[in-house]
Amino acid sequence: MAAKKVTFEQQLERLEEIVSLLERGDAQLADSLALFEEGTKLIAACSKQLDQAEQQVVKLMKGADGAPVELPFSDAEE
C-alpha cells in the first residue's frame, strides 16, 4: 500500500509545530534531536518543492524568442 502524500502546507505546519516544541525547551535531549532531524528533513523537502515551483514559473514566463524571461514577482503584479 502506498503512503499518503503529504502536502507542502502540511509539511510547513509540522515544521512550525517542531519549532514551537524546540523553542519551549522542555523535551528530552533524545526527543529534541529527533525533532531537529525531522525538521531538517522537512526544510530540505520544502526547499526542493519551492525550487521546483520557481523553475515552473520561470518556464511559464517565456519571452518572444522563446527564451525564459525572469521577472521579479513584484513586476508581474503591476
All heavy atoms as a GROMACS GRO file, in nm:
protein
  595
    1MET      N    1   0.085  -0.118   0.000
    1MET     CA    2   0.000   0.000   0.000
    1MET      C    3   0.089   0.124   0.000
    1MET      O    4   0.181   0.135   0.079
    1MET     CB    5  -0.092  -0.001   0.123
    1MET     CG    6  -0.182   0.120   0.130
    1MET     SD    7  -0.287   0.116   0.275
    1MET     CE    8  -0.438   0.061   0.199
    2ALA      N    9   0.061   0.220  -0.087
    2ALA     CA   10   0.141   0.341  -0.098
    2ALA      C   11   0.112   0.437   0.018
    2ALA      O   12   0.000   0.445   0.067
    2ALA     CB   13   0.111   0.411  -0.231
    3ALA      N   14   0.215   0.508   0.060
    3ALA     CA   15   0.198   0.605   0.167
    3ALA      C   16   0.123   0.727   0.116
    3ALA      O   17   0.135   0.764   0.000
    3ALA     CB   18   0.335   0.647   0.221
    4LYS      N   19   0.044   0.788   0.205
    4LYS     CA   20  -0.032   0.906   0.168
    4LYS      C   21   0.066   1.023   0.148
    4LYS      O   22   0.154   1.047   0.229
    4LYS     CB   23  -0.131   0.940   0.280
    4LYS     CG   24  -0.216   1.059   0.250
    4LYS     CD   25  -0.311   1.088   0.366
    4LYS     CE   26  -0.386   1.215   0.339
    4LYS     NZ   27  -0.465   1.255   0.455
    5LYS      N   28   0.049   1.096   0.038
    5LYS     CA   29   0.137   1.209   0.007
    5LYS      C   30   0.103   1.326   0.098
    5LYS      O   31  -0.012   1.364   0.112
    5LYS     CB   32   0.121   1.249  -0.139
    5LYS     CG   33   0.209   1.365  -0.178
    5LYS     CD   34   0.242   1.360  -0.324
    5LYS     CE   35   0.316   1.483  -0.368
    5LYS     NZ   36   0.451   1.491  -0.324
    6VAL      N   37   0.206   1.380   0.159
    6VAL     CA   38   0.190   1.494   0.248
    6VAL      C   39   0.206   1.621   0.166
    6VAL      O   40   0.299   1.634   0.087
    6VAL     CB   41   0.297   1.489   0.360
    6VAL    CG1   42   0.284   1.609   0.452
    6VAL    CG2   43   0.286   1.360   0.439
    7THR      N   44   0.114   1.714   0.182
    7THR     CA   45   0.118   1.839   0.105
    7THR      C   46   0.224   1.933   0.161
    7THR      O   47   0.267   1.920   0.276
    7THR     CB   48  -0.018   1.911   0.106
    7THR    OG1   49  -0.044   1.957   0.239
    7THR    CG2   50  -0.130   1.820   0.058
    8PHE      N   51   0.260   2.029   0.080
    8PHE     CA   52   0.355   2.132   0.120
    8PHE      C   53   0.304   2.205   0.245
    8PHE      O   54   0.380   2.230   0.339
    8PHE     CB   55   0.375   2.230   0.004
    8PHE     CG   56   0.471   2.342   0.034
    8PHE    CD1   57   0.608   2.320   0.032
    8PHE    CD2   58   0.425   2.469   0.065
    8PHE    CE1   59   0.697   2.423   0.060
    8PHE    CE2   60   0.513   2.571   0.092
    8PHE     CZ   61   0.650   2.548   0.090
    9GLU      N   62   0.176   2.236   0.247
    9GLU     CA   63   0.117   2.306   0.359
    9GLU      C   64   0.124   2.224   0.487
    9GLU      O   65   0.149   2.276   0.595
    9GLU     CB   66  -0.029   2.345   0.327
    9GLU     CG   67  -0.043   2.453   0.222
    9GLU     CD   68  -0.021   2.404   0.078
    9GLU    OE1   69  -0.018   2.281   0.054
    9GLU    OE2   70  -0.005   2.490  -0.010
   10GLN      N   71   0.101   2.093   0.474
   10GLN     CA   72   0.111   2.004   0.590
   10GLN      C   73   0.255   1.998   0.641
   10GLN      O   74   0.278   1.993   0.762
   10GLN     CB   75   0.061   1.864   0.554
   10GLN     CG   76  -0.088   1.858   0.533
   10GLN     CD   77  -0.133   1.725   0.474
   10GLN    OE1   78  -0.065   1.666   0.390
   10GLN    NE2   79  -0.248   1.677   0.518
   11GLN      N   80   0.351   1.998   0.548
   11GLN     CA   81   0.491   1.997   0.588
   11GLN      C   82   0.526   2.125   0.664
   11GLN      O   83   0.595   2.120   0.767
   11GLN     CB   84   0.582   1.981   0.467
   11GLN     CG   85   0.575   1.843   0.405
   11GLN     CD   86   0.658   1.832   0.278
   11GLN    OE1   87   0.671   1.927   0.202
   11GLN    NE2   88   0.713   1.715   0.255
   12LEU      N   89   0.480   2.239   0.614
   12LEU     CA   90   0.506   2.366   0.682
   12LEU      C   91   0.442   2.369   0.820
   12LEU      O   92   0.502   2.417   0.917
   12LEU     CB   93   0.455   2.483   0.599
   12LEU     CG   94   0.541   2.527   0.482
   12LEU    CD1   95   0.475   2.643   0.408
   12LEU    CD2   96   0.680   2.564   0.525
   13GLU      N   97   0.321   2.318   0.829
   13GLU     CA   98   0.251   2.314   0.957
   13GLU      C   99   0.329   2.228   1.058
   13GLU      O  100   0.347   2.268   1.173
   13GLU     CB  101   0.110   2.258   0.938
   13GLU     CG  102   0.025   2.261   1.062
   13GLU     CD  103  -0.117   2.213   1.036
   13GLU    OE1  104  -0.179   2.261   0.940
   13GLU    OE2  105  -0.163   2.126   1.112
   14ARG      N  106   0.376   2.113   1.013
   14ARG     CA  107   0.454   2.026   1.102
   14ARG      C  108   0.585   2.094   1.142
   14ARG      O  109   0.628   2.086   1.258
   14ARG     CB  110   0.482   1.891   1.035
   14ARG     CG  111   0.566   1.798   1.116
   14ARG     CD  112   0.504   1.761   1.251
   14ARG     NE  113   0.593   1.675   1.326
   14ARG     CZ  114   0.598   1.668   1.458
   14ARG    NH1  115   0.514   1.739   1.531
   14ARG    NH2  116   0.683   1.590   1.518
   15LEU      N  117   0.648   2.164   1.049
   15LEU     CA  118   0.772   2.235   1.078
   15LEU      C  119   0.747   2.342   1.185
   15LEU      O  120   0.828   2.359   1.277
   15LEU     CB  121   0.829   2.296   0.951
   15LEU     CG  122   0.968   2.355   0.959
   15LEU    CD1  123   1.069   2.256   1.012
   15LEU    CD2  124   1.011   2.406   0.822
   16GLU      N  125   0.636   2.412   1.175
   16GLU     CA  126   0.600   2.513   1.276
   16GLU      C  127   0.580   2.447   1.413
   16GLU      O  128   0.620   2.502   1.516
   16GLU     CB  129   0.475   2.589   1.234
   16GLU     CG  130   0.499   2.684   1.119
   16GLU     CD  131   0.372   2.747   1.065
   16GLU    OE1  132   0.261   2.715   1.114
   16GLU    OE2  133   0.384   2.829   0.973
   17GLU      N  134   0.518   2.329   1.414
   17GLU     CA  135   0.499   2.256   1.540
   17GLU      C  136   0.634   2.220   1.601
   17GLU      O  137   0.654   2.234   1.722
   17GLU     CB  138   0.419   2.127   1.515
   17GLU     CG  139   0.275   2.146   1.482
   17GLU     CD  140   0.207   2.015   1.442
   17GLU    OE1  141   0.267   1.906   1.461
   17GLU    OE2  142   0.095   2.021   1.391
   18ILE      N  143   0.725   2.173   1.518
   18ILE     CA  144   0.857   2.132   1.565
   18ILE      C  145   0.932   2.252   1.624
   18ILE      O  146   0.991   2.243   1.732
   18ILE     CB  147   0.938   2.066   1.451
   18ILE    CG1  148   0.878   1.930   1.418
   18ILE    CG2  149   1.086   2.053   1.487
   18ILE    CD1  150   0.933   1.865   1.293
   19VAL      N  151   0.927   2.365   1.553
   19VAL     CA  152   0.994   2.486   1.603
   19VAL      C  153   0.936   2.524   1.739
   19VAL      O  154   1.010   2.555   1.833
   19VAL     CB  155   0.981   2.601   1.501
   19VAL    CG1  156   1.026   2.733   1.562
   19VAL    CG2  157   1.063   2.570   1.376
   20SER      N  158   0.805   2.520   1.750
   20SER     CA  159   0.740   2.554   1.876
   20SER      C  160   0.784   2.461   1.989
   20SER      O  161   0.815   2.505   2.100
   20SER     CB  162   0.588   2.549   1.859
   20SER     OG  163   0.524   2.577   1.981
   21LEU      N  164   0.788   2.332   1.961
   21LEU     CA  165   0.830   2.234   2.061
   21LEU      C  166   0.974   2.256   2.104
   21LEU      O  167   1.007   2.249   2.222
   21LEU     CB  168   0.812   2.091   2.007
   21LEU     CG  169   0.669   2.042   1.991
   21LEU    CD1  170   0.666   1.913   1.911
   21LEU    CD2  171   0.604   2.022   2.128
   22LEU      N  172   1.060   2.284   2.008
   22LEU     CA  173   1.201   2.305   2.040
   22LEU      C  174   1.222   2.437   2.115
   22LEU      O  175   1.307   2.444   2.204
   22LEU     CB  176   1.286   2.302   1.912
   22LEU     CG  177   1.300   2.164   1.847
   22LEU    CD1  178   1.373   2.176   1.713
   22LEU    CD2  179   1.374   2.068   1.939
   23GLU      N  180   1.144   2.538   2.081
   23GLU     CA  181   1.156   2.667   2.149
   23GLU      C  182   1.115   2.658   2.296
   23GLU      O  183   1.170   2.729   2.379
   23GLU     CB  184   1.074   2.774   2.079
   23GLU     CG  185   1.137   2.824   1.951
   23GLU     CD  186   1.053   2.928   1.879
   23GLU    OE1  187   0.930   2.934   1.904
   23GLU    OE2  188   1.110   3.001   1.797
   24ARG      N  189   1.019   2.571   2.325
   24ARG     CA  190   0.977   2.555   2.464
   24ARG      C  191   1.090   2.499   2.549
   24ARG      O  192   1.102   2.532   2.666
   24ARG     CB  193   0.856   2.463   2.474
   24ARG     CG  194   0.727   2.532   2.442
   24ARG     CD  195   0.610   2.451   2.484
   24ARG     NE  196   0.612   2.323   2.416
   24ARG     CZ  197   0.506   2.247   2.394
   24ARG    NH1  198   0.389   2.286   2.438
   24ARG    NH2  199   0.515   2.134   2.330
   25GLY      N  200   1.171   2.411   2.489
   25GLY     CA  201   1.289   2.358   2.558
   25GLY      C  202   1.260   2.256   2.666
   25GLY      O  203   1.348   2.225   2.745
   26ASP      N  204   1.140   2.200   2.669
   26ASP     CA  205   1.109   2.104   2.775
   26ASP      C  206   1.118   1.958   2.729
   26ASP      O  207   1.090   1.868   2.807
   26ASP     CB  208   0.972   2.133   2.836
   26ASP     CG  209   0.858   2.132   2.735
   26ASP    OD1  210   0.885   2.114   2.616
   26ASP    OD2  211   0.743   2.151   2.777
   27ALA      N  212   1.160   1.935   2.607
   27ALA     CA  213   1.174   1.798   2.557
   27ALA      C  214   1.307   1.740   2.601
   27ALA      O  215   1.405   1.812   2.622
   27ALA     CB  216   1.164   1.797   2.404
   28GLN      N  217   1.310   1.610   2.617
   28GLN     CA  218   1.434   1.539   2.650
   28GLN      C  219   1.531   1.554   2.534
   28GLN      O  220   1.491   1.578   2.420
   28GLN     CB  221   1.405   1.391   2.674
   28GLN     CG  222   1.314   1.364   2.792
   28GLN     CD  223   1.382   1.398   2.924
   28GLN    OE1  224   1.499   1.372   2.943
   28GLN    NE2  225   1.305   1.457   3.014
   29LEU      N  226   1.660   1.539   2.562
   29LEU     CA  227   1.762   1.556   2.460
   29LEU      C  228   1.737   1.466   2.339
   29LEU      O  229   1.742   1.512   2.224
   29LEU     CB  230   1.901   1.530   2.518
   29LEU     CG  231   2.017   1.543   2.420
   29LEU    CD1  232   2.022   1.683   2.361
   29LEU    CD2  233   2.147   1.508   2.488
   30ALA      N  234   1.709   1.339   2.362
   30ALA     CA  235   1.686   1.246   2.251
   30ALA      C  236   1.566   1.289   2.168
   30ALA      O  237   1.570   1.283   2.045
   30ALA     CB  238   1.666   1.104   2.304
   31ASP      N  239   1.461   1.335   2.234
   31ASP     CA  240   1.341   1.383   2.163
   31ASP      C  241   1.373   1.510   2.083
   31ASP      O  242   1.328   1.525   1.970
   31ASP     CB  243   1.227   1.409   2.260
   31ASP     CG  244   1.176   1.282   2.327
   31ASP    OD1  245   1.196   1.172   2.270
   31ASP    OD2  246   1.118   1.293   2.436
   32SER      N  247   1.451   1.599   2.144
   32SER     CA  248   1.489   1.723   2.074
   32SER      C  249   1.572   1.691   1.950
   32SER      O  250   1.552   1.753   1.845
   32SER     CB  251   1.570   1.813   2.168
   32SER     OG  252   1.489   1.862   2.272
   33LEU      N  253   1.662   1.596   1.962
   33LEU     CA  254   1.744   1.557   1.846
   33LEU      C  255   1.658   1.497   1.737
   33LEU      O  256   1.677   1.526   1.618
   33LEU     CB  257   1.854   1.460   1.888
   33LEU     CG  258   1.967   1.521   1.970
   33LEU    CD1  259   2.061   1.412   2.021
   33LEU    CD2  260   2.044   1.624   1.890
   34ALA      N  261   1.562   1.414   1.775
   34ALA     CA  262   1.472   1.353   1.676
   34ALA      C  263   1.387   1.461   1.608
   34ALA      O  264   1.368   1.457   1.486
   34ALA     CB  265   1.382   1.249   1.743
   35LEU      N  266   1.338   1.558   1.686
   35LEU     CA  267   1.260   1.667   1.628
   35LEU      C  268   1.346   1.752   1.535
   35LEU      O  269   1.301   1.790   1.426
   35LEU     CB  270   1.202   1.756   1.739
   35LEU     CG  271   1.086   1.698   1.819
   35LEU    CD1  272   1.058   1.783   1.943
   35LEU    CD2  273   0.962   1.687   1.732
   36PHE      N  274   1.469   1.779   1.576
   36PHE     CA  275   1.560   1.857   1.493
   36PHE      C  276   1.587   1.785   1.361
   36PHE      O  277   1.584   1.846   1.254
   36PHE     CB  278   1.691   1.883   1.567
   36PHE     CG  279   1.786   1.971   1.491
   36PHE    CD1  280   1.769   2.108   1.489
   36PHE    CD2  281   1.891   1.916   1.419
   36PHE    CE1  282   1.856   2.189   1.418
   36PHE    CE2  283   1.977   1.996   1.348
   36PHE     CZ  284   1.961   2.133   1.347
   37GLU      N  285   1.609   1.654   1.368
   37GLU     CA  286   1.633   1.575   1.247
   37GLU      C  287   1.511   1.579   1.155
   37GLU      O  288   1.523   1.599   1.034
   37GLU     CB  289   1.668   1.431   1.283
   37GLU     CG  290   1.698   1.345   1.163
   37GLU     CD  291   1.736   1.203   1.200
   37GLU    OE1  292   1.732   1.166   1.318
   37GLU    OE2  293   1.769   1.126   1.107
   38GLU      N  294   1.392   1.562   1.213
   38GLU     CA  295   1.270   1.568   1.133
   38GLU      C  296   1.254   1.705   1.070
   38GLU      O  297   1.219   1.718   0.952
   38GLU     CB  298   1.148   1.536   1.221
   38GLU     CG  299   1.018   1.537   1.145
   38GLU     CD  300   0.895   1.514   1.232
   38GLU    OE1  301   0.909   1.486   1.352
   38GLU    OE2  302   0.783   1.526   1.178
   39GLY      N  303   1.285   1.809   1.147
   39GLY     CA  304   1.275   1.944   1.096
   39GLY      C  305   1.369   1.970   0.980
   39GLY      O  306   1.330   2.033   0.881
   40THR      N  307   1.492   1.922   0.989
   40THR     CA  308   1.587   1.943   0.880
   40THR      C  309   1.543   1.870   0.754
   40THR      O  310   1.561   1.921   0.643
   40THR     CB  311   1.730   1.902   0.919
   40THR    OG1  312   1.732   1.766   0.960
   40THR    CG2  313   1.786   1.990   1.029
   41LYS      N  314   1.482   1.753   0.770
   41LYS     CA  315   1.430   1.681   0.654
   41LYS      C  316   1.313   1.757   0.590
   41LYS      O  317   1.301   1.764   0.468
   41LYS     CB  318   1.386   1.540   0.693
   41LYS     CG  319   1.503   1.447   0.722
   41LYS     CD  320   1.456   1.310   0.766
   41LYS     CE  321   1.574   1.222   0.800
   41LYS     NZ  322   1.532   1.089   0.849
   42LEU      N  323   1.227   1.814   0.674
   42LEU     CA  324   1.115   1.893   0.624
   42LEU      C  325   1.164   2.018   0.551
   42LEU      O  326   1.111   2.055   0.447
   42LEU     CB  327   1.021   1.931   0.737
   42LEU     CG  328   0.933   1.820   0.791
   42LEU    CD1  329   0.865   1.863   0.921
   42LEU    CD2  330   0.830   1.778   0.688
   43ILE      N  331   1.267   2.083   0.606
   43ILE     CA  332   1.323   2.202   0.541
   43ILE      C  333   1.376   2.165   0.404
   43ILE      O  334   1.351   2.236   0.305
   43ILE     CB  335   1.433   2.264   0.628
   43ILE    CG1  336   1.371   2.330   0.752
   43ILE    CG2  337   1.515   2.367   0.548
   43ILE    CD1  338   1.472   2.372   0.857
   44ALA      N  339   1.448   2.054   0.394
   44ALA     CA  340   1.502   2.011   0.265
   44ALA      C  341   1.390   1.981   0.166
   44ALA      O  342   1.397   2.021   0.049
   44ALA     CB  343   1.592   1.888   0.285
   45ALA      N  344   1.286   1.912   0.211
   45ALA     CA  345   1.174   1.878   0.123
   45ALA      C  346   1.101   2.004   0.077
   45ALA      O  347   1.066   2.017  -0.041
   45ALA     CB  348   1.078   1.783   0.194
   46CYS      N  349   1.078   2.098   0.169
   46CYS     CA  350   1.009   2.222   0.134
   46CYS      C  351   1.094   2.305   0.037
   46CYS      O  352   1.041   2.362  -0.058
   46CYS     CB  353   0.976   2.303   0.259
   46CYS     SG  354   0.844   2.231   0.359
   47SER      N  355   1.223   2.312   0.063
   47SER     CA  356   1.313   2.387  -0.026
   47SER      C  357   1.311   2.328  -0.166
   47SER      O  358   1.308   2.403  -0.265
   47SER     CB  359   1.456   2.386   0.028
   47SER     OG  360   1.464   2.459   0.147
   48LYS      N  361   1.310   2.197  -0.175
   48LYS     CA  362   1.306   2.131  -0.305
   48LYS      C  363   1.176   2.167  -0.379
   48LYS      O  364   1.178   2.199  -0.498
   48LYS     CB  365   1.318   1.980  -0.289
   48LYS     CG  366   1.319   1.904  -0.418
   48LYS     CD  367   1.333   1.755  -0.395
   48LYS     CE  368   1.328   1.680  -0.527
   48LYS     NZ  369   1.336   1.535  -0.509
   49GLN      N  370   1.065   2.163  -0.307
   49GLN     CA  371   0.937   2.196  -0.369
   49GLN      C  372   0.932   2.342  -0.413
   49GLN      O  373   0.879   2.374  -0.520
   49GLN     CB  374   0.822   2.167  -0.272
   49GLN     CG  375   0.798   2.019  -0.252
   49GLN     CD  376   0.683   1.994  -0.158
   49GLN    OE1  377   0.578   2.056  -0.169
   49GLN    NE2  378   0.702   1.903  -0.063
   50LEU      N  379   0.989   2.431  -0.332
   50LEU     CA  380   0.992   2.573  -0.369
   50LEU      C  381   1.080   2.595  -0.492
   50LEU      O  382   1.045   2.673  -0.580
   50LEU     CB  383   1.042   2.658  -0.252
   50LEU     CG  384   0.943   2.674  -0.137
   50LEU    CD1  385   1.010   2.744  -0.019
   50LEU    CD2  386   0.820   2.750  -0.181
   51ASP      N  387   1.193   2.526  -0.498
   51ASP     CA  388   1.280   2.536  -0.616
   51ASP      C  389   1.208   2.487  -0.741
   51ASP      O  390   1.217   2.548  -0.848
   51ASP     CB  391   1.409   2.455  -0.596
   51ASP     CG  392   1.504   2.518  -0.495
   51ASP    OD1  393   1.487   2.639  -0.463
   51ASP    OD2  394   1.595   2.447  -0.448
   52GLN      N  395   1.135   2.376  -0.728
   52GLN     CA  396   1.061   2.323  -0.842
   52GLN      C  397   0.952   2.421  -0.886
   52GLN      O  398   0.930   2.440  -1.006
   52GLN     CB  399   0.999   2.187  -0.807
   52GLN     CG  400   1.101   2.077  -0.793
   52GLN     CD  401   1.042   1.948  -0.738
   52GLN    OE1  402   0.934   1.946  -0.680
   52GLN    NE2  403   1.115   1.839  -0.756
   53ALA      N  404   0.885   2.482  -0.791
   53ALA     CA  405   0.781   2.580  -0.824
   53ALA      C  406   0.842   2.700  -0.894
   53ALA      O  407   0.786   2.750  -0.992
   53ALA     CB  408   0.707   2.623  -0.697
   54GLU      N  409   0.957   2.745  -0.846
   54GLU     CA  410   1.023   2.858  -0.910
   54GLU      C  411   1.062   2.824  -1.053
   54GLU      O  412   1.043   2.906  -1.144
   54GLU     CB  413   1.148   2.898  -0.831
   54GLU     CG  414   1.220   3.016  -0.892
   54GLU     CD  415   1.347   3.054  -0.817
   54GLU    OE1  416   1.392   2.977  -0.730
   54GLU    OE2  417   1.400   3.161  -0.846
   55GLN      N  418   1.114   2.704  -1.075
   55GLN     CA  419   1.151   2.662  -1.211
   55GLN      C  420   1.028   2.656  -1.301
   55GLN      O  421   1.035   2.690  -1.419
   55GLN     CB  422   1.224   2.528  -1.209
   55GLN     CG  423   1.361   2.534  -1.147
   55GLN     CD  424   1.451   2.634  -1.216
   55GLN    OE1  425   1.461   2.637  -1.337
   55GLN    NE2  426   1.515   2.719  -1.138
   56GLN      N  427   0.916   2.612  -1.247
   56GLN     CA  428   0.792   2.607  -1.325
   56GLN      C  429   0.748   2.747  -1.364
   56GLN      O  430   0.706   2.769  -1.478
   56GLN     CB  431   0.682   2.536  -1.245
   56GLN     CG  432   0.553   2.518  -1.320
   56GLN     CD  433   0.565   2.424  -1.439
   56GLN    OE1  434   0.650   2.336  -1.441
   56GLN    NE2  435   0.482   2.441  -1.537
   57VAL      N  436   0.758   2.841  -1.273
   57VAL     CA  437   0.721   2.980  -1.302
   57VAL      C  438   0.810   3.035  -1.411
   57VAL      O  439   0.764   3.098  -1.506
   57VAL     CB  440   0.726   3.067  -1.175
   57VAL    CG1  441   0.716   3.215  -1.209
   57VAL    CG2  442   0.616   3.028  -1.078
   58VAL      N  443   0.941   3.011  -1.398
   58VAL     CA  444   1.036   3.059  -1.499
   58VAL      C  445   1.004   2.997  -1.635
   58VAL      O  446   1.006   3.064  -1.738
   58VAL     CB  447   1.182   3.029  -1.457
   58VAL    CG1  448   1.278   3.055  -1.571
   58VAL    CG2  449   1.220   3.113  -1.336
   59LYS      N  450   0.973   2.869  -1.635
   59LYS     CA  451   0.941   2.800  -1.760
   59LYS      C  452   0.816   2.858  -1.825
   59LYS      O  453   0.807   2.869  -1.947
   59LYS     CB  454   0.922   2.650  -1.732
   59LYS     CG  455   0.910   2.566  -1.856
   59LYS     CD  456   0.935   2.420  -1.826
   59LYS     CE  457   0.813   2.344  -1.792
   59LYS     NZ  458   0.832   2.200  -1.780
   60LEU      N  459   0.721   2.897  -1.744
   60LEU     CA  460   0.596   2.952  -1.797
   60LEU      C  461   0.611   3.095  -1.846
   60LEU      O  462   0.529   3.142  -1.926
   60LEU     CB  463   0.488   2.948  -1.688
   60LEU     CG  464   0.442   2.808  -1.648
   60LEU    CD1  465   0.349   2.815  -1.528
   60LEU    CD2  466   0.375   2.738  -1.764
   61MET      N  467   0.715   3.162  -1.802
   61MET     CA  468   0.736   3.302  -1.842
   61MET      C  469   0.844   3.306  -1.950
   61MET      O  470   0.961   3.321  -1.922
   61MET     CB  471   0.779   3.385  -1.720
   61MET     CG  472   0.674   3.390  -1.612
   61MET     SD  473   0.732   3.471  -1.462
   61MET     CE  474   0.773   3.632  -1.522
   62LYS      N  475   0.803   3.293  -2.074
   62LYS     CA  476   0.897   3.294  -2.185
   62LYS      C  477   0.883   3.423  -2.264
   62LYS      O  478   0.773   3.474  -2.281
   62LYS     CB  479   0.876   3.174  -2.276
   62LYS     CG  480   0.912   3.044  -2.209
   62LYS     CD  481   0.912   2.931  -2.306
   62LYS     CE  482   0.958   2.805  -2.234
   62LYS     NZ  483   0.971   2.693  -2.323
   63GLY      N  484   0.996   3.470  -2.315
   63GLY     CA  485   0.996   3.589  -2.398
   63GLY      C  486   0.949   3.558  -2.538
   63GLY      O  487   0.919   3.444  -2.573
   64ALA      N  488   0.947   3.660  -2.622
   64ALA     CA  489   0.901   3.647  -2.760
   64ALA      C  490   0.985   3.548  -2.839
   64ALA      O  491   0.934   3.478  -2.926
   64ALA     CB  492   0.904   3.783  -2.830
   65ASP      N  493   1.114   3.538  -2.804
   65ASP     CA  494   1.202   3.445  -2.876
   65ASP      C  495   1.199   3.305  -2.817
   65ASP      O  496   1.274   3.218  -2.859
   65ASP     CB  497   1.344   3.500  -2.879
   65ASP     CG  498   1.404   3.515  -2.740
   65ASP    OD1  499   1.331   3.494  -2.641
   65ASP    OD2  500   1.523   3.549  -2.732
   66GLY      N  501   1.115   3.283  -2.717
   66GLY     CA  502   1.105   3.152  -2.655
   66GLY      C  503   1.199   3.133  -2.538
   66GLY      O  504   1.190   3.034  -2.467
   67ALA      N  505   1.290   3.226  -2.520
   67ALA     CA  506   1.383   3.218  -2.407
   67ALA      C  507   1.312   3.261  -2.279
   67ALA      O  508   1.229   3.353  -2.283
   67ALA     CB  509   1.505   3.307  -2.433
   68PRO      N  510   1.342   3.195  -2.169
   68PRO     CA  511   1.278   3.235  -2.043
   68PRO      C  512   1.313   3.378  -2.006
   68PRO      O  513   1.425   3.423  -2.026
   68PRO     CB  514   1.336   3.138  -1.940
   68PRO     CG  515   1.396   3.029  -2.017
   68PRO     CD  516   1.431   3.083  -2.153
   69VAL      N  517   1.214   3.448  -1.956
   69VAL     CA  518   1.233   3.584  -1.908
   69VAL      C  519   1.204   3.582  -1.759
   69VAL      O  520   1.093   3.551  -1.718
   69VAL     CB  521   1.137   3.683  -1.979
   69VAL    CG1  522   1.150   3.822  -1.920
   69VAL    CG2  523   1.161   3.682  -2.128
   70GLU      N  524   1.307   3.611  -1.679
   70GLU     CA  525   1.289   3.612  -1.534
   70GLU      C  526   1.256   3.752  -1.489
   70GLU      O  527   1.333   3.845  -1.510
   70GLU     CB  528   1.414   3.561  -1.464
   70GLU     CG  529   1.438   3.414  -1.488
   70GLU     CD  530   1.546   3.359  -1.399
   70GLU    OE1  531   1.541   3.382  -1.277
   70GLU    OE2  532   1.637   3.294  -1.453
   71LEU      N  533   1.139   3.767  -1.431
   71LEU     CA  534   1.095   3.895  -1.378
   71LEU      C  535   1.067   3.878  -1.230
   71LEU      O  536   1.016   3.774  -1.188
   71LEU     CB  537   0.965   3.941  -1.447
   71LEU     CG  538   0.970   3.960  -1.598
   71LEU    CD1  539   0.830   3.984  -1.651
   71LEU    CD2  540   1.061   4.075  -1.633
   72PRO      N  541   1.098   3.979  -1.150
   72PRO     CA  542   1.061   3.971  -1.008
   72PRO      C  543   0.909   3.963  -0.996
   72PRO      O  544   0.837   4.018  -1.079
   72PRO     CB  545   1.114   4.102  -0.950
   72PRO     CG  546   1.208   4.158  -1.049
   72PRO     CD  547   1.168   4.100  -1.184
   73PHE      N  548   0.861   3.895  -0.896
   73PHE     CA  549   0.717   3.880  -0.878
   73PHE      C  550   0.649   4.015  -0.863
   73PHE      O  551   0.538   4.034  -0.907
   73PHE     CB  552   0.685   3.793  -0.757
   73PHE     CG  553   0.710   3.647  -0.782
   73PHE    CD1  554   0.814   3.581  -0.718
   73PHE    CD2  555   0.632   3.577  -0.869
   73PHE    CE1  556   0.836   3.447  -0.741
   73PHE    CE2  557   0.654   3.442  -0.894
   73PHE     CZ  558   0.757   3.378  -0.829
   74SER      N  559   0.717   4.114  -0.804
   74SER     CA  560   0.655   4.245  -0.787
   74SER      C  561   0.624   4.310  -0.921
   74SER      O  562   0.525   4.377  -0.937
   74SER     CB  563   0.745   4.337  -0.703
   74SER     OG  564   0.870   4.353  -0.768
   75ASP      N  565   0.710   4.289  -1.023
   75ASP     CA  566   0.685   4.343  -1.156
   75ASP      C  567   0.567   4.274  -1.223
   75ASP      O  568   0.495   4.335  -1.299
   75ASP     CB  569   0.808   4.328  -1.246
   75ASP     CG  570   0.920   4.424  -1.206
   75ASP    OD1  571   0.895   4.512  -1.122
   75ASP    OD2  572   1.031   4.409  -1.259
   76ALA      N  573   0.549   4.146  -1.196
   76ALA     CA  574   0.442   4.069  -1.258
   76ALA      C  575   0.305   4.114  -1.209
   76ALA      O  576   0.206   4.100  -1.278
   76ALA     CB  577   0.461   3.920  -1.232
   77GLU      N  578   0.300   4.170  -1.087
   77GLU     CA  579   0.173   4.211  -1.030
   77GLU      C  580   0.127   4.346  -1.080
   77GLU      O  581   0.011   4.381  -1.071
   77GLU     CB  582   0.184   4.216  -0.877
   77GLU     CG  583   0.206   4.079  -0.815
   77GLU     CD  584   0.231   4.087  -0.666
   77GLU    OE1  585   0.232   4.199  -0.610
   77GLU    OE2  586   0.250   3.981  -0.605
   78GLU      N  587   0.217   4.426  -1.134
   78GLU     CA  588   0.183   4.562  -1.177
   78GLU      C  589   0.114   4.563  -1.310
   78GLU      O  590   0.117   4.479  -1.389
   78GLU     CB  591   0.309   4.647  -1.184
   78GLU     CG  592   0.368   4.669  -1.045
   78GLU     CD  593   0.499   4.747  -1.051
   78GLU    OE1  594   0.541   4.791  -1.161
   78GLU    OE2  595   0.559   4.762  -0.946
   0.00000   0.00000   0.00000
